[in-house]
Amino acid sequence: MKSRLKRGLLLTLVAVFFVASPTFAQAGPTMTDTHIARVRANCQAALITLEQIHANDAPAYINRNQTYFSISDKLMARLNSRLTLNRYDATQLVRTASDYNTELTKFRAVYKTYDNAMTDALKTNCKKEPANFYERVSAAREARLSVKESVDQLTTLLVQYQQQVKQFQEKHFSDQVEAKR
Amino acid sequence: MNEPSVEQAVHKPWYRRELFVFIVGSVIIALVLVAVSTALYTSSGASLLDLSRPGYKSVQGEVKQTDSFEAFSSDGPVDRATLDKFQQLYQQQIQSVSSSSGFDGTALSDQSLSIDEPASQ
């Protein structure tokens, strides 16, 4: 009797979970009819703008990715290696270079997410599904913000590395240090 | 008694079935290989670097075709002149990525796409 009651309770809980789930998925700001009408009216122009932005972002990404990688591969890694070979303590520089490489990997990942989000928005039939289109554009905007944040973080790390090299130079090769030698 | 009749031998030659399996098998293998390579092309991020895709022809010229990046030597002594040379190379390279603000958020704003909610009257 008890086990039957327990089973019934469990089934009810499972049923409630499945019924309630779509409610959570639909939660969020609802669009008014006037807003939907505005999206439907202007979406063709918005699509053209989105296509242009998407197309222009591709070479920007390629150039940035190439430069970021070259800075790491042809400058940072080589200086770190040279300092270590000459028995200098390059721990800080190595750490910053490592953080930079991690951020570069993140930059590639977030750009991929952004590109997918943009592709999804561009594929949406905005006349038939204006709310869906608006939602996808919002998702693309969020993803673009993540790319921007990653770009800013990479810039911060680049400046940080430059300052650390300057500090290293002052510590080991300033006029006072050279005079002591 | 069990031998195929002359008619059967004409309509179903011995190699017919094997040839069919061979062709279908080849097509299936080719399709699987194409699917795997396409998945790799997309998942590895190589597709993002490929401007020969449809819709990107107009921006192909915007990509730097030559790598003018001067590398720093990883061996040799370390002195002030070496580090000055490094700083010069470094500054030259980071300028191109630090000066321009990439992936500005305002480009995709509701207002710039004219899909913002109309102001209530």
Chai-1 contact restraints between the chains, C-beta under 6 A:
chainA,res_idxA,chainB,res_idxB,connection_type,confidence,min_distance_angstrom,max_distance_angstrom,comment,restraint_id
A,T34,B,P118,contact,1.0,0.0,6.0,A-B,restraint_1
A,H35,B,E117,contact,1.0,0.0,6.0,A-B,restraint_2
A,R38,B,P118,contact,1.0,0.0,6.0,A-B,restraint_3
A,V39,B,I115,contact,1.0,0.0,6.0,A-B,restraint_4
A,N42,B,S114,contact,1.0,0.0,6.0,A-B,restraint_5
A,N42,B,I115,contact,1.0,0.0,6.0,A-B,restraint_6
A,A46,B,L113,contact,1.0,0.0,6.0,A-B,restraint_7
A,A46,B,I115,contact,1.0,0.0,6.0,A-B,restraint_8
A,T49,B,L113,contact,1.0,0.0,6.0,A-B,restraint_9
A,I53,B,A107,contact,1.0,0.0,6.0,A-B,restraint_10
A,A55,B,G55,contact,1.0,0.0,6.0,A-B,restraint_11
A,A55,B,Y56,contact,1.0,0.0,6.0,A-B,restraint_12
A,A55,B,V59,contact,1.0,0.0,6.0,A-B,restraint_13
A,A58,B,Y56,contact,1.0,0.0,6.0,A-B,restraint_14
A,P59,B,V59,contact,1.0,0.0,6.0,A-B,restraint_15
A,P59,B,E62,contact,1.0,0.0,6.0,A-B,restraint_16
A,P59,B,V63,contact,1.0,0.0,6.0,A-B,restraint_17
A,A60,B,G102,contact,1.0,0.0,6.0,A-B,restraint_18
A,I62,B,L49,contact,1.0,0.0,6.0,A-B,restraint_19
A,I62,B,V63,contact,1.0,0.0,6.0,A-B,restraint_20
A,N63,B,K64,contact,1.0,0.0,6.0,A-B,restraint_21
A,R64,B,V97,contact,1.0,0.0,6.0,A-B,restraint_22
A,T67,B,S96,contact,1.0,0.0,6.0,A-B,restraint_23
A,T67,B,V97,contact,1.0,0.0,6.0,A-B,restraint_24
A,S70,B,F69,contact,1.0,0.0,6.0,A-B,restraint_25
A,I71,B,Q93,contact,1.0,0.0,6.0,A-B,restraint_26
A,K74,B,F69,contact,1.0,0.0,6.0,A-B,restraint_27
A,K74,B,A71,contact,1.0,0.0,6.0,A-B,restraint_28
A,L75,B,F72,contact,1.0,0.0,6.0,A-B,restraint_29
A,L75,B,Y90,contact,1.0,0.0,6.0,A-B,restraint_30
A,R78,B,F72,contact,1.0,0.0,6.0,A-B,restraint_31
A,R78,B,S74,contact,1.0,0.0,6.0,A-B,restraint_32
A,L79,B,F72,contact,1.0,0.0,6.0,A-B,restraint_33
A,L79,B,F86,contact,1.0,0.0,6.0,A-B,restraint_34
A,S81,B,S74,contact,1.0,0.0,6.0,A-B,restraint_35
A,R82,B,S74,contact,1.0,0.0,6.0,A-B,restraint_36
A,N86,B,V78,contact,1.0,0.0,6.0,A-B,restraint_37
A,R108,B,G45,contact,1.0,0.0,6.0,A-B,restraint_38
A,K112,B,G45,contact,1.0,0.0,6.0,A-B,restraint_39
A,D115,B,L48,contact,1.0,0.0,6.0,A-B,restraint_40
A,R141,B,L108,contact,1.0,0.0,6.0,A-B,restraint_41
A,R144,B,F103,contact,1.0,0.0,6.0,A-B,restraint_42
A,R144,B,L108,contact,1.0,0.0,6.0,A-B,restraint_43
A,L145,B,G105,contact,1.0,0.0,6.0,A-B,restraint_44
A,V147,B,F103,contact,1.0,0.0,6.0,A-B,restraint_45
A,K148,B,F103,contact,1.0,0.0,6.0,A-B,restraint_46
A,K148,B,G105,contact,1.0,0.0,6.0,A-B,restraint_47
A,V151,B,G102,contact,1.0,0.0,6.0,A-B,restraint_48
A,V151,B,F103,contact,1.0,0.0,6.0,A-B,restraint_49
A,T155,B,S98,contact,1.0,0.0,6.0,A-B,restraint_50
A,L158,B,I94,contact,1.0,0.0,6.0,A-B,restraint_51
A,Q169,B,L83,contact,1.0,0.0,6.0,A-B,restraint_52
A,F173,B,R80,contact,1.0,0.0,6.0,A-B,restraint_53
